[in-house]
């Protein structure tokens, strides 16, 4: 039987780039103590890192880095990583994570809508569960495209629209949850359109997390999740997009 903490009342953390929410570093830590959290985060992080490609020696920006889990994973692979987040508490947690792991990474307060970087200065930009909380998502994607060098890589991970997870989050929003009240969930087609409008060339869209938010089912179904993600993004709780800033230049 699944532990009570692994059932559908568990809400995974979200990186909120538009307004600070009650979700903080402690919620991330609590999420990772559950079977559901461990399995789900591993699947999502593996997918994002795969789409980022080889990052050793690359300048990587994690826009909306939360407590730095993904940024540290990229740094451990040799990337020159900067993480930005709107929440100072998250940045403290991210710096602590990097220090404990002996990794070099920079974490600064910032917003995805106004990135503090020159044009064409980064090799890889990644944003995970950020756009769903940003009022001007198209503008945010254009801003990420702006700081990518020609041939650079953009990876977006977002909460899928057509899943049980999304349905439950909508209900929580209707009931007054400050996190999910104004969140927008997207399809792969919508993410493709946002990237295209920013002048990026989409190379891949994949899904993950096809199981309901119940720990025992997550553990049982995780082995087939990547196979489903290669077939379709429909029904996925998490959708990831990879795109390049070609601009006539050779991709990295």
C-alpha positions in Angstrom: 0.0 0.0 0.0 1.3 3.5 -0.8 2.3 5.8 2.0 -0.2 8.6 2.6 2.4 11.1 1.6 2.7 9.4 -1.8 -1.0 9.8 -2.7 -2.7 12.5 -4.8 -2.8 15.1 -2.0 1.0 15.6 -2.5 1.7 18.6 -4.7 5.2 18.8 -6.2 7.1 22.1 -5.9 6.9 24.6 -8.7 9.4 27.2 -9.8 7.5 30.4 -9.7 9.0 33.2 -11.7 6.1 35.6 -11.6 5.2 35.8 -7.9 6.5 34.2 -4.8 4.3 31.4 -3.5 4.1 29.5 -0.2 6.2 26.8 -1.7 9.8 27.0 -0.5 12.9 24.8 0.0 11.3 22.8 2.7 8.5 21.7 0.3 11.1 20.5 -2.2 12.9 18.5 0.6 9.7 17.0 1.8 8.7 16.1 -1.8 11.9 14.2 -2.2 11.3 12.0 0.8 8.3 10.4 -0.9 8.4 7.6 -3.4 6.3 9.7 -5.8 8.8 12.6 -5.5 11.9 10.5 -6.0 10.6 8.6 -9.0 9.0 11.7 -10.7 12.0 14.0 -10.2 14.4 11.4 -11.5 12.4 10.9 -14.7 12.0 14.7 -15.3 15.6 15.5 -14.6 16.9 12.7 -16.8 14.7 13.9 -19.7 15.9 17.5 -19.3 19.6 16.6 -19.1 19.2 14.4 -22.1 17.7 17.3 -24.1 20.4 19.7 -22.9 23.0 17.4 -24.5 26.7 17.5 -23.6 27.2 20.4 -21.3 30.9 20.0 -20.3 32.6 23.4 -20.8 29.3 25.1 -21.8 27.8 28.2 -20.3 24.5 27.1 -18.9 21.7 29.2 -17.4 19.0 27.6 -15.2 16.2 30.2 -15.3 14.0 29.6 -12.3 16.5 27.3 -10.6 14.6 26.6 -7.4 16.8 24.9 -4.9 19.5 24.2 -7.5 19.0 20.4 -8.1 19.2 20.7 -11.9 21.9 23.3 -11.8 24.0 21.1 -9.6 23.4 18.1 -11.9 24.7 20.2 -14.9 27.7 21.5 -12.9 28.6 17.9 -12.0 28.9 17.2 -15.7 31.4 20.0 -16.2 29.1 22.9 -17.2 29.7 26.5 -16.2 26.3 27.1 -14.5 24.4 30.1 -13.4 21.0 29.8 -11.7 18.6 32.6 -11.2 15.4 32.6 -9.2 12.9 35.2 -7.9 12.9 33.7 -4.4 15.9 34.5 -2.1 15.2 31.5 0.1 15.5 29.2 -2.9 18.9 30.7 -3.8 20.1 30.1 -0.2 19.2 26.5 -0.6 20.8 26.3 -4.0 24.1 27.7 -2.8 24.1 25.3 0.1 23.4 22.4 -2.2 26.3 23.3 -4.4 28.7 23.9 -1.5 27.8 20.6 0.1 28.5 18.8 -3.2 31.7 20.7 -3.8 30.4 22.1 -7.1 31.1 25.5 -8.7 27.9 27.3 -9.6 26.6 30.9 -9.4 23.2 31.7 -8.1 21.6 35.1 -8.3 18.2 36.7 -7.9 16.5 37.4 -11.2 13.5 37.0 -13.3 13.1 35.1 -16.5 11.3 38.1 -18.1 14.5 40.3 -17.7 17.6 38.1 -17.9 20.8 39.9 -16.7 22.9 38.7 -19.6 24.1 40.2 -22.8 22.8 39.1 -26.2 24.1 35.8 -27.5 26.2 35.1 -24.4 25.1 31.6 -23.3 25.3 28.1 -24.8 22.4 26.5 -23.0 19.3 27.9 -21.3 16.9 25.7 -19.4 13.6 26.6 -17.7 11.6 24.0 -15.8 8.1 24.6 -14.6 8.5 28.3 -14.9 6.5 29.5 -17.9 3.2 28.1 -16.4 3.5 30.9 -13.8 4.6 33.8 -16.1 2.0 36.2 -17.5 3.9 36.8 -20.7 5.3 33.4 -21.6 6.0 34.4 -25.2 8.1 37.3 -24.0 10.0 35.1 -21.6 10.9 32.7 -24.3 12.0 35.5 -26.5 14.2 36.7 -23.7 15.8 33.3 -23.3 16.3 33.2 -27.1 18.0 36.6 -26.9 20.8 35.4 -24.6 21.5 32.2 -26.6 24.4 32.3 -28.9 23.8 31.2 -32.5 23.5 27.4 -32.4 22.8 27.5 -28.7 20.3 25.2 -27.0 17.0 26.0 -25.3 15.3 23.4 -23.1 11.8 24.0 -21.6 10.1 21.6 -19.2 6.5 22.4 -18.5 3.4 20.9 -16.9 1.3 19.1 -19.4 -2.3 20.1 -19.9 -4.0 16.8 -20.5 -3.2 14.7 -17.4 -4.7 13.7 -14.1 -2.0 15.8 -12.4 -3.2 18.9 -14.2 -6.8 18.2 -13.4 -6.1 17.9 -9.7 -4.0 21.1 -9.8 -6.9 22.9 -11.5 -9.2 21.7 -8.7 -6.8 23.0 -6.1 -6.6 26.3 -7.9 -10.4 26.6 -7.9 -10.3 25.8 -4.2 -8.0 28.8 -3.7 -4.4 27.3 -3.8 -2.1 30.4 -4.4 0.3 28.2 -6.4 -2.2 26.7 -8.9 -4.8 29.4 -9.0 -3.3 31.2 -12.0 -1.1 28.5 -13.4 -1.4 27.7 -17.1 -0.7 24.2 -18.4 0.3 23.7 -22.0 0.4 21.1 -24.7 3.5 20.2 -26.8 1.9 22.1 -29.7 1.7 25.3 -27.6 5.3 25.0 -26.5 6.4 24.5 -30.1 4.5 27.7 -31.1 6.2 29.7 -28.3 9.6 28.5 -29.4 8.8 29.2 -33.1 7.6 32.7 -32.3 11.0 33.4 -30.7 12.8 32.3 -33.9 14.0 29.0 -32.5 14.1 25.7 -34.3 12.4 22.9 -32.4 14.2 19.6 -32.6 12.4 17.5 -30.1 9.3 17.3 -27.9 8.9 14.5 -25.3 6.7 13.7 -22.5 7.2 12.1 -19.0 5.2 11.0 -16.0 2.3 9.1 -17.5 1.2 7.5 -14.2 -1.3 9.1 -11.7 0.2 10.9 -8.7 0.4 7.8 -6.5 3.8 6.5 -5.3 3.3 2.8 -5.7 2.1 3.3 -9.3 5.0 5.6 -10.0 7.4 3.0 -8.9 5.7 0.3 -11.0 5.2 2.3 -14.2 8.5 4.2 -14.2 10.3 1.7 -16.4 7.9 2.1 -19.3 7.6 5.9 -18.9 10.5 6.8 -21.3 9.0 4.5 -23.9 5.7 6.3 -23.7 7.5 9.6 -23.9 9.1 8.7 -27.2 5.7 7.9 -28.6 3.6 10.9 -27.6 3.4 13.8 -25.2 -0.4 13.5 -24.9 -1.4 12.5 -21.3 2.0 13.3 -19.9 2.1 15.3 -16.7 5.5 16.8 -17.8 6.4 17.9 -21.3 9.9 18.9 -22.4 11.0 20.7 -25.6 14.4 21.1 -27.1 15.2 23.9 -29.6 18.2 25.6 -31.1 19.0 29.2 -32.0 20.2 28.4 -35.5 20.2 31.8 -37.1 22.1 30.3 -40.0 24.9 29.0 -37.8 25.9 25.4 -37.1 24.4 23.9 -33.9 26.4 23.0 -30.9 
